[in-house]
Amino acid sequence: MGNTRLICDPNELRTLFLFEKLNDEQLAWLCRDGRVERFEPGPVYAEGEPATCFYVLMEGELVLTKNSGGEQIELVRTTHRGSYSGAWTAYMGDKVDQHYAGSMNVVTPATFFVLDAASFAKMMKEWFPMALHLLEGLFFGNRNTNEILGQRERLLALGSLSAGLTHELNNPAAAAVRATSSLRDRVAGMRHKLKMMAHGKFDSNTMEALAQLQEEAAAQVLKAPTLTSMEAADREDEIGDWLADHAIDNGWDLAPNFVQAGFDIDWMEKVHGTLSGCGPDVFEGAIRWLNYTVETELLMNEITDSTNRISSLVNAAKQYSQMDRAPFQVVDIHELLDSTLVMLARKIGDDIEVVKEYDRGLAPVPCFAAELNQVWTNLIDNAVSAMGGHGVLTIRTYRENECVAVEIGDTGPGVPAEIRNRIFEPFFTTKPVGEGTGLGLDISFRIVVNKHHGDIRVESEPGNTRFIVRLPLESPEVAEGEAAQSNTGGN
């Protein structure tokens, strides 16, 4: 960077609010250990470089930026004399990361008072020892508080998800138990009916035809069409009337099973034609025998569906928690979103419509998958809360420059403009007391921005609030290991 060294005047330093209370000896020390430099428009320092200097603006205009998703996002633009940036945490030594957390550029010729990081640290320790202890206590106290409350937030979320998962698992498990019990009763009924049929007027040809009908019935259950409620009711009426016309007692109890299996009047007529030579008692026994077959197949389908549901939930839980997987992976972002939706299904409820607008052509994303699932959990949970349990939740993915963008939208009342720039602050919450700690979005911000070098922002108006997360498709810094937590205060 091109710059010119100028004369340092203690009286000029005193005009800066940062130094106005210093005595003559201290100002002289600053001029002796520091320097005044003139910078031409361009970069002064870059994000990620070792933080070697502390800068105080004396004249000109500066811009502070931070890399987010491959783009430089402007954080501050100012001409205010005394504005400072650079190695402002040098006095904490190796307790914190000593790299520039952002970049600084000047847009007009600018003059700075510059102090090397080591000199700045020495000055703080010697001149303001009590203030230094207070600052360190505040800095590390806040960081520890955030970590403790952040862990509690994660545990509370995990407890809520565990309760929801237990509920979701209980439903298919209970259904499988009920179906198994019913199946046992139906099999017992089939054995009883078979014994009665063996004493009936069935010749070998009729028994063979009945066995063939039984095979057809079992096969039909597997390919039964899906009917609307109206269609099913109409068909039940038709088959119920048909059974009554053929002297089948309580035929209305049998009709729903035959309809659910996909049978119609034509198939019932086929059964009647096959057994037309038998007496009415034999025919009724055959119908009930076929009904047992249908019920057995339907119950086995229910058991299969229930166990598949349990298996799907367990797989979703493993995907969500990233059990037995490396912390850093290259993954399909949609798998993470889907597993989170499964885990939050109970909280989302039946009155919220979930709309997925996925770009399935997106490339896999390098990321800490389990932590991204926490981001989706926080954003979806907030969206559901904002809608009060009624509305449309939209999950959209698309490519934006060299990033994958994930958009989570809701139809709630929106985020008021006056608080929009505060929602990512720790402990800031709009939820009632006891319902939120104000750390969900702060945690999400740190995971996305600090850990993945991505970006998270909100766009909101009544009926259309969208949180947009952008994640770089290539993130070599993250791939090397967990990124150090950046401290952006004062930069």
C-alpha positions as CSV (number, residue, x, y, z in Angstrom):
1,M,0.0,0.0,0.0
2,G,1.4,3.4,-0.9
3,N,1.6,5.9,1.9
4,T,3.5,9.0,3.1
5,R,4.8,9.6,6.6
6,L,3.9,13.0,8.1
7,I,4.9,14.9,11.2
8,C,3.1,13.9,14.3
9,D,1.8,16.9,16.3
10,P,0.7,16.1,19.9
11,N,-1.7,19.1,19.8
12,E,-3.4,17.7,16.7
13,L,-3.8,14.3,18.4
14,R,-5.5,16.1,21.3
15,T,-8.3,17.2,18.9
16,L,-9.3,13.6,18.4
17,F,-12.0,12.4,20.9
18,L,-10.0,9.2,21.6
19,F,-7.0,11.2,22.9
20,E,-8.6,14.4,24.3
21,K,-8.1,13.4,28.0
22,L,-4.5,12.4,27.7
23,N,-1.7,14.6,29.2
24,D,1.2,16.1,27.4
25,E,3.5,13.3,28.4
26,Q,1.2,10.6,27.0
27,L,0.6,12.5,23.8
28,A,4.3,12.9,23.3
29,W,4.7,9.1,23.9
30,L,2.1,8.5,21.2
31,C,4.0,10.7,18.7
32,R,7.3,9.0,19.6
33,D,6.0,5.4,19.4
34,G,3.4,6.0,16.7
35,R,3.3,7.8,13.4
36,V,1.0,9.8,11.2
37,E,0.6,8.4,7.6
38,R,-1.1,9.6,4.5
39,F,-2.8,6.9,2.4
40,E,-3.9,7.2,-1.2
41,P,-7.3,5.7,-2.2
42,G,-7.1,1.9,-2.0
43,P,-6.6,-0.9,0.5
44,V,-5.1,-0.3,3.9
45,Y,-5.3,-3.8,5.3
46,A,-7.1,-7.0,4.3
47,E,-9.3,-9.5,6.2
48,G,-7.4,-12.5,7.5
49,E,-3.9,-10.8,7.6
50,P,-2.1,-10.6,10.9
51,A,-3.4,-7.6,12.8
52,T,-0.2,-5.5,13.1
53,C,-1.5,-1.9,13.5
54,F,-4.1,0.2,15.2
55,Y,-5.5,3.0,13.0
56,V,-7.2,6.3,14.0
57,L,-8.7,8.4,11.3
58,M,-7.6,12.0,11.3
59,E,-8.8,13.1,7.9
60,G,-10.5,11.5,4.8
61,E,-13.1,8.8,4.3
62,L,-12.7,5.1,5.1
63,V,-14.8,2.0,4.3
64,L,-14.8,-1.2,6.4
65,T,-15.9,-4.4,4.6
66,K,-16.2,-8.1,5.4
67,N,-16.1,-11.1,3.0
68,S,-19.4,-12.9,2.9
69,G,-20.1,-15.7,0.4
70,G,-17.4,-14.5,-1.9
71,E,-18.5,-10.9,-1.9
72,Q,-17.3,-7.9,0.1
73,I,-20.1,-6.6,2.3
74,E,-19.8,-2.9,3.4
75,L,-20.1,-2.6,7.1
76,V,-19.1,1.1,7.8
77,R,-18.4,4.1,5.7
78,T,-17.3,7.2,7.7
79,T,-15.4,10.5,7.7
80,H,-15.7,10.9,11.4
81,R,-12.4,12.0,12.9
82,G,-11.2,9.7,15.6
83,S,-12.9,6.6,14.2
84,Y,-10.6,3.6,14.9
85,S,-10.0,0.2,13.5
86,G,-7.4,-2.5,13.1
87,A,-5.6,-4.3,15.9
88,W,-7.8,-2.9,18.6
89,T,-7.8,-6.2,20.7
90,A,-4.0,-6.4,20.7
91,Y,-4.0,-5.8,24.5
92,M,-5.6,-9.2,25.0
93,G,-2.5,-10.9,23.5
94,D,-2.9,-14.5,22.4
95,K,-6.1,-14.9,24.4
96,V,-8.0,-13.9,21.2
97,D,-7.4,-14.3,17.5
98,Q,-5.0,-11.5,16.3
99,H,-6.0,-11.2,12.7
100,Y,-7.9,-8.5,11.0
101,A,-11.6,-9.5,11.1
102,G,-12.4,-7.3,8.1
103,S,-10.8,-5.1,5.4
104,M,-10.3,-1.4,5.4
105,N,-10.1,0.8,2.3
106,V,-9.9,4.6,1.9
107,V,-11.9,6.2,-0.9
108,T,-10.3,9.6,-0.7
109,P,-6.8,10.6,0.4
110,A,-6.8,9.9,4.1
111,T,-4.6,10.6,7.1
112,F,-4.3,8.2,10.0
113,F,-2.5,8.0,13.3
114,V,-0.9,4.6,13.3
115,L,0.3,2.6,16.3
116,D,1.9,-0.8,16.1
117,A,-0.1,-3.5,17.8
118,A,2.7,-4.2,20.3
119,S,2.9,-0.5,21.3
120,F,-0.9,-0.2,21.5
121,A,-1.0,-3.3,23.8
122,K,1.8,-1.8,26.0
123,M,0.0,1.6,26.2
124,M,-3.3,-0.1,27.3
125,K,-1.6,-2.2,30.0
126,E,0.5,0.7,31.4
127,W,-1.9,3.6,31.2
128,F,-5.3,1.9,31.8
129,P,-4.7,-1.2,33.9
130,M,-8.1,-1.1,35.6
131,A,-9.9,-0.3,32.4
132,L,-8.0,-3.2,30.8
133,H,-9.2,-5.6,33.4
134,L,-12.8,-4.4,33.0
135,L,-12.6,-4.7,29.2
136,E,-11.2,-8.2,29.4
137,G,-13.8,-9.2,32.0
138,L,-16.5,-7.8,29.8
139,F,-15.2,-9.5,26.7
140,F,-14.6,-12.9,28.1
141,G,-17.6,-12.8,30.4
142,N,-19.9,-12.1,27.4
143,R,-18.2,-14.8,25.4
144,N,-18.6,-17.4,28.2
145,T,-22.1,-16.3,28.9
146,N,-22.9,-16.7,25.2
147,E,-21.4,-20.2,25.2
148,I,-23.2,-21.3,28.3
149,L,-26.6,-20.0,27.2
150,G,-25.9,-21.2,23.7
151,Q,-25.4,-24.7,25.0
152,R,-28.6,-24.4,27.0
153,E,-30.4,-23.2,23.9
154,R,-29.2,-26.2,22.0
155,L,-30.1,-28.5,24.9
156,L,-33.6,-27.0,25.1
157,A,-34.0,-27.4,21.3
158,L,-32.7,-31.0,21.5
159,G,-35.2,-31.7,24.3
160,S,-38.1,-30.3,22.2
161,L,-37.0,-32.3,19.2
162,S,-36.6,-35.4,21.3
163,A,-40.1,-35.0,22.6
164,G,-41.4,-34.5,19.1
165,L,-39.5,-37.5,17.7
166,T,-40.8,-39.7,20.6
167,H,-44.3,-38.6,19.7
168,E,-43.8,-39.3,16.0
169,L,-42.3,-42.7,16.7
170,N,-45.0,-43.6,19.1
171,N,-47.8,-43.2,16.5
172,P,-46.5,-45.8,14.0
173,A,-45.3,-48.1,16.8
174,A,-48.7,-48.1,18.4
175,A,-50.3,-48.6,15.0
176,A,-48.1,-51.6,14.3
177,V,-49.0,-53.1,17.7
178,R,-52.7,-52.6,17.1
179,A,-52.4,-54.0,13.6
180,T,-50.5,-57.0,14.8
181,S,-53.1,-57.8,17.5
182,S,-55.9,-57.4,14.9
183,L,-54.0,-59.6,12.5
184,R,-53.8,-62.4,15.1
185,D,-57.6,-62.2,15.5
186,R,-58.1,-62.3,11.7
187,V,-55.8,-65.3,11.3
188,A,-57.6,-67.1,14.0
189,G,-60.9,-66.3,12.3
190,M,-59.5,-67.7,9.0
191,R,-58.6,-70.9,10.7
192,H,-62.1,-71.2,12.2
193,K,-63.7,-70.4,8.9
194,L,-61.5,-72.9,7.1
195,K,-62.7,-75.6,9.4
196,M,-66.3,-74.7,8.7
197,M,-65.7,-74.7,5.0
198,A,-64.1,-78.1,5.2
199,H,-67.5,-79.4,6.4
200,G,-69.4,-77.5,3.7
201,K,-70.5,-78.5,0.2
202,F,-67.3,-77.6,-1.5
203,D,-66.0,-79.9,-4.2
204,S,-62.4,-79.8,-5.3
205,N,-63.1,-77.5,-8.3
206,T,-64.9,-75.0,-6.1
207,M,-62.1,-75.0,-3.5
208,E,-59.6,-74.5,-6.3
209,A,-61.6,-71.6,-7.7
210,L,-61.9,-70.1,-4.2
211,A,-58.2,-70.4,-3.7
212,Q,-57.6,-68.6,-7.0
213,L,-60.0,-65.8,-5.9
214,Q,-58.1,-65.6,-2.7
215,E,-54.8,-65.1,-4.6
216,E,-56.5,-62.4,-6.7
217,A,-57.8,-60.7,-3.7
218,A,-54.4,-60.6,-2.0
219,A,-52.8,-59.2,-5.2
220,Q,-55.5,-56.6,-5.7
221,V,-54.8,-55.2,-2.2
222,L,-51.3,-54.3,-3.3
223,K,-52.4,-52.3,-6.3
224,A,-55.6,-50.8,-4.8
225,P,-56.3,-47.3,-6.3
226,T,-56.5,-44.2,-4.1
227,L,-60.2,-43.0,-3.9
228,T,-61.5,-39.7,-2.7
229,S,-63.8,-39.8,0.3
230,M,-66.8,-39.3,-2.0
231,E,-65.8,-42.1,-4.3
232,A,-65.1,-44.5,-1.5
233,A,-68.5,-43.7,0.1
234,D,-70.3,-44.3,-3.2
235,R,-68.6,-47.6,-3.8
236,E,-69.3,-48.8,-0.2
237,D,-73.0,-48.1,-0.8
238,E,-72.9,-50.1,-4.0
239,I,-71.1,-53.1,-2.5
240,G,-73.2,-52.9,0.7
241,D,-76.4,-53.0,-1.3
242,W,-75.0,-55.9,-3.4
243,L,-74.1,-57.9,-0.3
244,A,-77.5,-57.3,1.1
245,D,-79.2,-58.3,-2.1
246,H,-77.2,-61.6,-1.9
247,A,-78.4,-62.3,1.6
248,I,-75.1,-61.6,3.4
249,D,-75.7,-60.7,7.0
250,N,-74.1,-57.4,8.1
251,G,-72.8,-56.8,4.7
252,W,-72.3,-53.2,5.5
253,D,-69.5,-54.1,7.8
254,L,-67.7,-56.0,5.1
255,A,-68.1,-53.4,2.3
256,P,-65.4,-50.9,3.5
257,N,-62.7,-53.6,3.5
258,F,-63.6,-54.7,-0.1
259,V,-63.6,-51.0,-1.2
260,Q,-60.3,-50.3,0.5
261,A,-58.8,-53.3,-1.3
262,G,-60.0,-51.8,-4.7
263,F,-62.9,-54.2,-5.5
264,D,-66.0,-53.2,-7.3
265,I,-69.3,-54.8,-8.3
266,D,-67.8,-56.6,-11.3
267,W,-65.4,-58.5,-9.0
268,M,-68.1,-59.3,-6.6
269,E,-70.2,-60.7,-9.5
270,K,-67.2,-62.8,-10.5
271,V,-67.1,-64.3,-7.0
272,H,-70.8,-65.0,-7.2
273,G,-70.5,-66.6,-10.6
274,T,-67.7,-68.9,-9.4
275,L,-69.7,-70.1,-6.4
276,S,-73.1,-70.0,-8.0
277,G,-73.5,-73.8,-7.7
278,C,-73.2,-73.7,-3.9
279,G,-75.9,-73.0,-1.4
280,P,-76.3,-69.6,0.2
281,D,-74.6,-70.7,3.4
282,V,-71.6,-71.8,1.5
283,F,-71.5,-68.6,-0.5
284,E,-71.7,-66.4,2.6
285,G,-68.9,-68.4,4.2
286,A,-66.8,-67.9,1.1
287,I,-67.4,-64.1,1.1
288,R,-66.4,-63.9,4.7
289,W,-63.3,-66.1,4.0
290,L,-62.3,-63.6,1.3
291,N,-63.0,-60.7,3.6
292,Y,-60.5,-62.3,6.1
293,T,-58.0,-62.5,3.3
294,V,-58.5,-58.8,2.4
295,E,-58.3,-57.7,6.1
296,T,-55.1,-59.8,6.6
297,E,-53.5,-58.1,3.6
298,L,-54.6,-54.6,4.7
299,L,-53.3,-55.2,8.2
300,M,-49.9,-56.4,6.9
301,N,-49.8,-53.3,4.7
302,E,-50.5,-51.2,7.8
303,I,-47.7,-53.0,9.7
304,T,-45.3,-52.5,6.8
305,D,-46.2,-48.8,6.5
306,S,-45.8,-48.3,10.3
307,T,-42.4,-50.0,10.4
308,N,-41.2,-48.1,7.3
309,R,-42.3,-44.9,9.0
310,I,-40.3,-45.8,12.1
311,S,-37.3,-46.6,9.9
312,S,-37.6,-43.3,8.1
313,L,-37.8,-41.4,11.4
314,V,-34.7,-43.1,12.7
315,N,-32.9,-42.4,9.5
316,A,-34.0,-38.7,9.6
317,A,-32.8,-38.5,13.2
318,K,-29.4,-39.9,12.2
319,Q,-29.2,-37.5,9.3
320,Y,-30.2,-34.6,11.5
321,S,-27.7,-35.4,14.3
322,Q,-25.0,-36.6,11.8
323,M,-24.5,-39.6,14.0
324,D,-21.3,-41.6,13.1
325,R,-20.4,-39.0,10.5
326,A,-17.4,-36.6,10.3
327,P,-18.1,-33.1,11.5
328,F,-17.0,-31.6,8.2
329,Q,-18.6,-33.1,5.0
330,V,-19.6,-32.3,1.5
331,V,-23.4,-32.9,1.5
332,D,-26.6,-32.4,-0.4
333,I,-28.2,-29.4,1.4
334,H,-31.7,-30.8,0.7
335,E,-31.0,-33.9,2.8
336,L,-30.3,-31.6,5.8
337,L,-33.4,-29.6,5.2
338,D,-35.6,-32.6,4.8
339,S,-34.3,-34.3,8.0
340,T,-34.9,-31.0,9.9
341,L,-38.5,-30.8,8.6
342,V,-39.1,-34.4,9.7
343,M,-37.7,-33.6,13.2
344,L,-39.9,-30.5,13.4
345,A,-43.0,-32.2,12.0
346,R,-44.9,-32.2,15.2
347,K,-44.1,-28.5,16.0
348,I,-45.1,-27.5,12.4
349,G,-48.4,-29.2,12.8
350,D,-51.2,-29.9,10.3
351,D,-52.3,-26.3,9.8
352,I,-49.1,-25.1,8.3
353,E,-48.6,-25.9,4.6
354,V,-45.0,-26.8,3.8
355,V,-43.9,-25.8,0.3
356,K,-40.6,-27.1,-1.1
357,E,-39.0,-25.2,-4.0
358,Y,-35.8,-27.2,-4.4
359,D,-33.2,-26.7,-7.1
360,R,-32.1,-30.4,-7.3
361,G,-29.3,-29.5,-9.6
362,L,-27.3,-27.7,-6.9
363,A,-23.9,-29.0,-6.2
364,P,-23.1,-30.5,-2.8
365,V,-21.9,-28.0,-0.1
366,P,-18.8,-28.2,2.1
367,C,-20.1,-27.7,5.6
368,F,-20.4,-28.7,9.2
369,A,-23.7,-30.5,8.6
370,A,-24.9,-31.0,12.2
371,E,-24.4,-27.3,12.9
372,L,-26.3,-26.2,9.7
373,N,-29.2,-28.4,10.9
374,Q,-29.2,-26.2,14.0
375,V,-29.5,-23.1,11.8
376,W,-32.5,-24.7,9.9
377,T,-34.1,-25.6,13.2
378,N,-33.8,-22.1,14.5
379,L,-35.1,-20.4,11.4
380,I,-38.0,-22.9,10.8
381,D,-39.0,-22.8,14.5
382,N,-39.0,-18.9,14.4
383,A,-41.1,-19.0,11.2
384,V,-43.7,-21.4,12.8
385,S,-43.9,-19.3,15.9
386,A,-44.3,-16.1,13.8
387,M,-47.3,-17.7,12.0
388,G,-49.0,-18.8,15.2
389,G,-49.4,-22.3,13.8
390,H,-51.3,-21.3,10.7
391,G,-49.9,-20.3,7.3
392,V,-47.4,-21.3,4.6
393,L,-43.8,-22.3,5.2
394,T,-41.7,-22.1,2.1
395,I,-38.3,-23.7,1.8
396,R,-36.5,-22.6,-1.4
397,T,-33.0,-23.4,-2.7
398,Y,-31.1,-21.9,-5.6
399,R,-27.7,-20.8,-6.8
400,E,-26.6,-17.3,-6.3
401,N,-23.1,-16.5,-7.8
402,E,-20.7,-19.0,-6.2
403,C,-23.0,-19.8,-3.3
404,V,-25.9,-22.0,-2.5
405,A,-28.8,-20.0,-1.2
406,V,-31.4,-21.4,1.2
407,E,-34.5,-19.3,1.7
408,I,-36.9,-20.0,4.6
409,G,-40.1,-17.9,4.3
410,D,-43.3,-17.6,6.2
411,T,-46.6,-15.7,5.9
412,G,-46.5,-14.2,9.4
413,P,-46.9,-10.6,10.3
414,G,-43.2,-9.8,9.5
415,V,-40.3,-8.2,11.3
416,P,-40.8,-4.5,12.0
417,A,-38.3,-2.3,10.3
418,E,-37.2,-0.6,13.5
419,I,-35.9,-3.9,15.0
420,R,-34.7,-5.6,11.8
421,N,-31.1,-4.6,12.3
422,R,-31.1,-6.0,15.8
423,I,-32.5,-9.5,15.4
424,F,-29.1,-11.1,15.1
425,E,-27.9,-9.5,18.4
426,P,-27.4,-11.9,21.3
427,F,-30.2,-11.9,23.8
428,F,-32.5,-9.8,21.6
429,T,-35.9,-11.5,21.2
430,T,-39.5,-10.6,20.3
431,K,-40.9,-13.7,22.0
432,P,-42.7,-13.4,25.4
433,V,-40.6,-13.8,28.5
434,G,-39.8,-17.5,29.1
435,E,-40.3,-18.5,25.5
436,G,-37.0,-17.4,24.0
437,T,-33.5,-16.6,25.1
438,G,-32.7,-14.4,22.1
439,L,-29.7,-16.6,21.1
440,G,-31.2,-18.6,18.3
441,L,-30.5,-16.1,15.5
442,D,-27.2,-15.1,17.1
443,I,-26.1,-18.8,17.1
444,S,-27.3,-19.1,13.5
445,F,-25.4,-16.0,12.5
446,R,-22.1,-17.3,14.1
447,I,-22.5,-20.7,12.4
448,V,-23.2,-19.3,9.0
449,V,-20.9,-16.2,8.9
450,N,-18.0,-17.1,11.3
451,K,-17.8,-20.8,10.7
452,H,-18.8,-21.2,7.1
453,H,-17.8,-17.7,5.7
454,G,-21.4,-17.3,4.4
455,D,-24.1,-14.7,4.8
456,I,-27.5,-14.6,6.5
457,R,-30.0,-11.8,6.0
458,V,-33.7,-11.1,6.4
459,E,-36.2,-9.5,4.0
460,S,-39.6,-8.8,5.5
461,E,-43.0,-7.3,4.9
462,P,-46.3,-8.4,6.4
463,G,-47.2,-11.8,5.0
464,N,-43.8,-12.4,3.5
465,T,-40.8,-12.8,5.7
466,R,-37.7,-14.5,4.2
467,F,-34.5,-15.5,5.9
468,I,-31.8,-16.1,3.3
469,V,-28.7,-18.1,4.0
470,R,-25.9,-18.2,1.5
471,L,-23.1,-20.8,1.8
472,P,-20.0,-20.8,-0.4
473,L,-19.8,-23.8,-2.8
474,E,-16.0,-23.8,-2.2
475,S,-14.7,-23.1,1.3
476,P,-11.1,-24.1,1.7
477,E,-10.7,-22.2,4.9
478,V,-13.4,-24.3,6.5
479,A,-12.2,-27.5,5.0
480,E,-8.9,-27.1,6.9
481,G,-10.7,-27.3,10.2
482,E,-13.0,-25.3,12.3
483,A,-12.7,-21.6,11.6
484,A,-11.6,-19.5,14.5
485,Q,-14.4,-17.4,16.0
486,S,-13.9,-13.9,14.7
487,N,-14.4,-10.8,16.9
488,T,-16.0,-8.1,14.8
489,G,-16.6,-5.5,17.5
490,G,-15.0,-2.1,16.8
491,N,-14.0,-3.1,13.3
